[in-house]
Amino acid sequence: MNRREALRTLGTTAGAVAFVPWLSEDGLLAFARLQSTKAAPNLLVLSPAQYATLEALVETIIPADERSPGAKEARVADYIDLLLSESDPEVTLQWLGGLEELDEDAATRFGQPFVRLQPAQAESFLTEISRNELKPQTPIETFFVMAKQATIHGYYTSEIGIHKELHYKGNQLLAAFVGCQTEDGKDCPHCGQKHLTL
């Protein structure tokens, strides 16, 4: 597949965002294995350069904060590579064209590829291309919507997203429901929210 073919495929989807599928059971097992072993990426579809761009993109979408690690540590780029390995060729072409377009637009605006942007530059770039998120008009806007959906799927499928962000503890019998304690002026040990003092 060449670059022009990938960009043409992405261009035909502008205005009609593709549905982002979920990983199969085998894919989910492979993703869980990558996280638990902290293994190096075993790329099935993406090149190392494409993976680096994607990793920078997903971390900009869901960055680490004081509450939990971000999409990079949650291995969301690996999730998407696995997802692409199970996807139709058209979907893969859309992603490869989108990553190419992302780098080209970043180079036009900032003189360097997306992976080398400073955090403020990456944030302003994504803010601009997400303006038409509900009804994307251009190929790069369409790609951003697909990337955001897949990032959310991957993050909340990861160990980090489920346990560190959502604080899911599994099915447990609750003798009583304890609401968020920030309502009582305290930091909440259940949901992780901090009490804001005004």
C-alpha positions in Angstrom: 0.0 0.0 0.0 1.3 3.4 -0.8 0.9 6.8 0.9 -1.4 8.2 -1.9 -3.7 5.2 -1.6 -3.9 5.6 2.2 -4.7 9.3 2.0 -7.3 8.7 -0.7 -9.1 6.1 1.4 -9.1 8.5 4.4 -10.4 11.3 2.1 -13.4 9.3 1.1 -14.5 8.9 4.7 -14.6 12.6 5.5 -18.0 13.5 7.0 -18.9 9.8 7.7 -16.9 8.6 10.7 -16.3 4.9 10.6 -17.5 2.8 13.6 -14.6 1.7 15.8 -14.9 -2.0 16.5 -13.9 -3.7 19.7 -11.1 -6.3 20.0 -12.0 -9.9 19.7 -11.5 -12.2 22.8 -8.1 -13.3 21.4 -7.2 -9.7 20.9 -8.2 -8.8 24.4 -6.1 -11.7 25.8 -3.1 -10.5 23.8 -3.6 -6.9 25.0 -3.9 -8.1 28.7 -0.6 -10.1 28.2 1.2 -7.0 26.8 0.1 -5.0 29.9 0.9 -7.7 32.5 4.3 -8.6 31.1 5.2 -5.0 30.2 6.6 -6.5 27.0 8.1 -4.4 24.2 5.6 -3.6 21.4 5.1 -6.5 19.0 3.8 -4.5 16.1 1.4 -6.4 13.7 0.4 -3.6 11.4 2.1 -0.3 12.3 5.7 0.6 11.5 7.8 1.8 14.5 7.5 5.4 13.2 3.7 5.1 12.9 3.5 3.6 16.4 5.5 6.5 17.9 3.1 9.0 16.2 0.1 7.1 17.5 1.5 6.8 21.0 2.0 10.6 21.1 -1.5 11.1 19.8 -3.3 8.9 22.3 -1.3 10.4 25.2 -2.4 13.9 24.1 -6.0 12.6 24.0 -5.8 11.0 27.5 -2.7 12.4 29.3 -1.4 11.2 32.6 -2.7 13.3 35.5 -2.7 13.3 39.3 -5.5 10.7 39.3 -4.1 8.0 37.0 -1.6 7.3 34.2 -2.4 8.2 30.6 -3.0 6.4 27.4 0.7 5.8 26.8 1.2 3.8 30.0 -2.1 2.0 29.4 -0.6 0.7 26.1 -3.4 2.2 24.0 -1.2 2.3 20.9 -0.7 -1.4 21.3 -4.5 -1.9 21.6 -5.0 0.0 18.3 -2.3 -2.0 16.5 -4.0 -5.2 17.6 -7.4 -3.7 16.6 -6.0 -2.9 13.1 -4.6 -6.5 12.8 -8.3 -7.7 13.1 -9.8 -5.0 10.9 -10.8 -4.8 7.3 -8.1 -3.5 4.9 -10.2 -0.3 4.3 -10.1 0.5 8.0 -6.3 -0.1 8.2 -5.9 2.2 5.2 -7.9 4.9 6.9 -5.7 4.8 9.9 -2.4 4.8 8.0 -3.7 7.7 5.9 -4.8 9.5 9.0 -1.4 9.1 10.7 0.3 10.4 7.5 -2.1 13.4 7.3 -1.5 14.1 11.0 2.3 14.3 10.5 1.9 16.4 7.3 -0.5 18.9 9.0 1.8 19.1 12.0 4.8 19.8 9.7 2.9 22.5 7.9 1.7 24.2 11.0 4.8 23.7 13.3 7.6 22.6 11.0 7.9 19.1 12.5 6.0 15.9 12.7 3.4 15.3 15.4 5.6 13.1 17.6 8.0 16.1 18.1 5.5 18.7 19.0 5.6 20.3 22.4 2.6 19.4 24.6 1.0 22.9 24.1 1.4 22.7 20.3 -0.1 19.2 20.2 -3.0 20.3 22.4 -3.7 23.4 20.2 -3.5 21.3 17.1 -6.0 18.7 18.4 -8.3 21.5 19.7 -8.4 22.9 16.2 -9.0 19.6 14.4 -11.7 18.6 16.9 -13.9 21.7 16.3 -16.2 19.7 14.0 -16.1 16.5 16.0 -19.9 15.9 15.7 -19.8 16.4 11.9 -16.3 16.2 10.6 -15.7 18.0 7.3 -12.1 17.1 6.4 -10.1 13.8 6.4 -8.0 14.9 9.4 -11.1 15.7 11.4 -12.6 12.3 10.5 -9.3 10.6 11.6 -9.3 12.5 14.9 -12.8 11.2 15.7 -11.8 7.6 14.9 -8.6 8.0 16.9 -10.5 9.5 19.9 -13.1 6.7 19.9 -10.4 4.0 19.7 -8.3 5.7 22.4 -11.3 5.7 24.8 -12.1 2.0 24.0 -8.4 1.0 24.5 -7.9 3.0 27.7 -11.1 1.7 29.4 -10.2 -1.8 28.3 -6.8 -1.6 30.0 -5.9 -2.5 33.5 -5.0 1.2 34.2 -8.3 2.5 32.8 -10.4 0.0 34.7 -8.7 -0.1 38.0 -6.7 3.1 38.4 -9.1 5.5 36.7 -12.5 3.9 37.4 -11.4 2.2 40.6 -13.4 -1.0 39.6 -12.9 -3.6 42.3 -14.9 -6.4 40.7 -18.3 -7.7 41.7 -18.6 -7.2 45.5 -21.5 -7.4 47.9 -22.1 -3.9 49.3 -23.7 -3.8 52.7 -24.5 -0.1 52.1 -24.0 2.3 49.2 -21.6 5.0 50.2 -21.9 8.1 48.0 -19.0 10.3 47.0 -17.6 11.8 50.1 -16.6 15.1 48.4 -20.2 16.1 49.1 -19.3 16.0 52.8 -16.2 18.2 52.2 -13.6 15.3 52.2 -11.5 13.6 49.6 -13.3 10.5 48.4 -11.4 7.2 48.9 -14.1 5.4 46.7 -13.9 7.4 43.5 -10.7 9.2 43.9 -12.2 12.7 43.6 -10.5 15.5 45.5 -12.6 18.0 47.5 -12.2 21.4 46.0 -12.0 24.3 48.5 -13.4 27.5 47.2 
